[in-house]
């Protein structure tokens, strides 16, 4: 068995660790490029979501590298993500590409399907091996999420443009190569030291912008055209609303054992949206309100062009922007999106936020209290906890 999976940010790092520990050969698709997008777009329905198209490109490129099995997540609710695996399987079959599709359905109401998928992957591995594989993957995911948060703080204050991005690539490789939980923590400490070497301007007056929206467009730089990097290099500190470890804990653990509590999201969004609309639609509204009341300077909303939950959210956000007195910029992304267009709109948005801040136009609400407010280098590094 040679397993592949879709690209989504640095998800390949913990997934490669998990499958490798189970003794499964892993074929990571090449990094998403314009060729990947073109390939997926050519063979996908015209009005399909951009993530589905890119997934098809991932699978076709991985098949050329010898992959014979695709591991794909399932889904429930109004979002079309739940149909991705079935549609993709039909597309690949029509192209004569014979890839086994193992779909890991969410455990809410799909325990048998989830168990069947995991059993087919871990057929030759005992419970101890599976546990160790899961522990290694989870450790990598947690430290990368923490370092990613730190990256956003540092990039907005770096003295030499691009130094944070270059360091981040080295850190990804360090964590990817770690072959034990202990080695992961050592790699994280090395990553801290690399960040510590970056020359900062700690007293720079930076803007803080929250990113909300659909998880794939938030987490995959090739899809959002590296918006975190573009903002950071403008001197904007990004506050990202979704991280993989939080998503896994909330949706695969807390939700499974009926411990998930979305009361705050529903309470904040209630004046505008009173029900679940699929995907991250409701969270987009509630998190925008939370960011406004926490003192952020602006919010950027990211979503695939035809994403129905985010289309609902997009129609509501203009009123939220007025009521909460916070600028909101929406990007609905497809295969035709280009960095030049994104850059132009970001620069205009930046100037708007900068002018508002210079004029002292702030919400009379307490400022956000999280790690993104830390300015000093020593505090930035000491704010991370690896154990």
Helices and strands as residue ranges (DSSP letters): E 2-4, H 11-21, E 25-26, H 34-43, H 50-64, E 69-73, G 80-83, H 84-94, E 100-104, H 111-121, H 127-155, H 163-177, H 181-196, E 207-213, H 215-219, H 227-233, E 236-240, H 244-248, I 249-254, H 263-269, H 281-293, E 298-304, H 308-324, E 327-333, H 339-358, G 371-373, H 377-382
